[in-house]
């Protein structure tokens, strides 16, 4: 898609992202697509339906990206955030994923689910959104009058030295074959993983018979691919036989643009990208706090609004719109703590259950797989601890519940079990 000016190109991208996000919000509400719910069903009831739906979204997104890349329609190498960076911040992926998994369990849903719940009338999720937005903003942006961010004060001094500088990009293809042949290796590895995943997902008849699970996973995966495609293919013709992506155009604004006015605040948020929701919450706070300055209206902001509007649309059409408030003081504090953990964890891990668990994995980035595993582990362990604390009340100490949870998840031998399940 070729445009003659940045405003026209940016408007096309933002409109396309809004439509995709609207579809994501409506379908996630209709099908109850929820990654926290997927882990809960698996851990508490042994039901893997929603978990397979999440895996289906990952698989569709991954296959879409590697196939589109093979035909030159998408390039995720310079994405925002940099999923395939050669610097593997493994501590941040694992720590951030664990924090996010714990947080989304306490706050009744991940970043995407928070937006879907807001669209459905859940006022509790508005508080969660506001807390995440505030912390996510200051994790990246300095406090007024200083050069310090929450990230630079709390994490960078000890997490950055443990990062690993790789010999290539961190996607599986480049790790195996190097940057030069990484694209071919990505295609082969992605097709093998995708075929195996689809076989395992659709192997049992109960999932094949679930329209909502299939619809949810398929649509989430496709809208992620759609966002990659839109942000990769929109270009601006500079009138001199040169074509520029949105990020490159902003970087060379003084040379390419006719008018100094209208320049975006930053170039990075206009890079090739797809859906993620924690950093965009911080971007949205900045946009609103600026008095709706259009130079700060980024793709992530529009995506956030689109999901809420799409969810609201389905809630109204289906008659499912319900205003919901905190059931108790404990419920309030659980959501508060959960929001804080999701904010820190989502920024540290460079994404959430959608941002890394689907979008990041679609690039075959090692960090996406690490974050996904940590999110599932953090959520599963939190649910196990909550279960045993509820079952045994005062008799179940945190340590006993924690160890028994690890036994249930087969991460410790059965002889170490402290509490019996019922």
C-alpha positions, 0 to 999 in steps of 0.5 A: 500500500503506497501513499503520497504523505505521512498523514495519509499513510498513518491514517490508513494504518491506524484505521486498519489496526482499529478494525482488526482490534475491533474484531479481536475485542468482539470475538474474544468477548463472544468466544470467552477467549481468555489466557488466564481462563485457559490456564485455570481450566487446565489446572483446576478442571483438566479441561484443555479446550481454551488452552488449545484455543490459545495454542491455535492462535499462536500456531496460526500467527506463527504460520502466517508470519513465516509464510508472509516473510517467505513471500517478502510481505512481512519483515519482523526483524526490525519490529517494535518491540525488538522480538528478534534482538541478538541480546537475550534478556532471559532473566527479564523474560522469565521474571517478567513472565512469572510476575505477569502470570501471577498478576493476571491470576489475581486481577482476573485476566491478562492485558487483553482480557482486561480491555475485553472486560472493560468493554463488557462493563467491568469497572474493576478492570478500569482500575487495573488498566489505570494502574498498569498504564501508570507503571508501564509509563514510568517503566519506560519514561523518566520521572519529571525532572530526572533521568531515571525510570522505574526500570533503570532504578529497579531492574536494569542494574542487575538484570542487564549484566545477565543478558546474553549476547547471541551470535545471531538474532534470537529467532529459532531459524537464525540460532540454527542457521545464522542470520544469513540463512535464518529466513530459510531455517525459520520457514522449515522450523515454523512449518514443522512446529506448525504442523505438529501443533495443529495435529495435537490441537485437533487430534481429539474430537471434543476440540474439533466440535467446539466452534467457539474455541476454534473461532477464538484461536483462529481469529486471534491468530489471523488479526495478529498476522493482519497487523504484521501485514498492515504495518509492514506494507504501508509505505510513503512515496517521496516523489523521487522514486524512493519508498519509505516505511513509516518508521524510516520516514519519521526518522528522516522527517527533516529531509523528506517531509514538506512541513515540520508540523505533524511530526510524531513524537517518536519513530520507534512506535511506527515500526513494523509490529502487531498486537501487544497491550501493556506498553500501549497502556502506558502510551495511552496514558501519555496520549490522554495526559498530553491533551490528546496530542496527535503526535502521540497517537500511536498504533498501540493506542488505537489497538487498545481502544479498538479492543474495548469498542469491539468488546462493548459492541458484542456485549451490547448486541448479545445482551451480555453487558453487565456492570461489575464492581469489587465483591469485597476488600480482598477482591479489591486488593487482589486486583490492585496487586495483580495490576502492579505485577502485570505492569512490571512483568509485561514491560520486563518481558516485552509483552503479555499473553498476546504480546509475547504468547502470540505475537512474540512466538509468531516471530519464533523468538526465543524470548517469546517461548521463555515468557510464555512458559513463565506466564503459564507457570506463574499463573498455574502456581498461583492457582494451586496455592489459592486452591490449597489455601482455600481447601485447608484454610489455616492448616495450609501454610504458603510453603505447604501449598507451594510445594504441593502445587509443584508436585501437582504440576509434576515439577517435584516428586510425589513423595514431597507432597504436603497436602492432599487434593480433594 
